Amino acid sequence: MAIIVNLDVMMAKRKMSLNELSERVDLTLSNLSILKTGKAKAVRFSTLEAICKALDCQPGDILEYSKNE
């Protein structure tokens, strides 16, 4: 997949656990884990917005395009 998910990087920078992020964005741990590992096929804008709000970041901090993938 050419889209790289850097959610784990942003979580580490903000010192936030998966459990805490899950509670803040109201997503199950399994769905958040699927997104974090890059196995998700899609992400809703409302979910992306909630994650960006919780991590105080921009969507580009979480999602990255790579030609090499």
C-alpha positions in Angstrom: 0.0 0.0 0.0 1.4 3.4 -0.9 -0.2 5.1 2.1 1.8 4.8 5.3 0.1 5.3 8.6 2.3 7.0 11.2 -0.2 6.8 14.0 2.2 5.0 16.3 4.8 7.8 15.8 2.4 10.5 16.7 1.2 8.5 19.7 4.8 8.1 20.9 5.5 11.9 20.4 2.4 12.7 22.5 3.1 9.9 25.0 -0.3 8.5 24.6 -1.2 4.8 24.8 -3.6 3.0 22.5 -6.0 2.6 25.3 -6.1 6.3 26.1 -6.5 7.2 22.4 -9.2 4.7 22.0 -11.2 6.3 24.9 -10.6 9.8 23.5 -11.8 9.1 20.0 -14.5 6.5 20.9 -13.1 3.7 18.8 -12.6 0.1 19.8 -9.0 -1.0 20.5 -9.2 -3.5 17.6 -10.3 -0.9 15.0 -7.6 1.5 16.2 -5.0 -1.2 16.1 -6.0 -2.1 12.5 -5.5 1.6 11.6 -2.3 1.8 13.5 -0.7 -1.2 11.8 -1.7 0.1 8.3 -4.1 -2.8 7.6 -7.2 -0.5 7.3 -8.6 -0.1 3.8 -10.3 3.2 4.6 -10.7 5.8 7.3 -13.6 8.1 7.9 -12.9 11.8 7.9 -14.8 12.0 11.3 -12.4 9.4 12.7 -9.4 11.2 11.3 -10.6 14.4 12.7 -11.1 12.9 16.2 -7.6 11.4 16.1 -6.1 14.7 15.0 -8.0 16.5 17.8 -6.9 14.0 20.4 -3.2 14.1 19.3 -3.2 17.8 18.5 -1.8 17.2 15.0 -2.6 17.5 11.3 -3.8 14.6 9.0 -0.4 14.8 7.2 1.3 14.0 10.5 -0.6 10.6 10.5 -0.9 9.7 6.8 2.0 9.7 4.3 2.2 8.8 0.6 5.1 6.8 -0.7 5.8 6.1 -4.3 8.0 3.2 -3.4 5.4 1.0 -1.7 
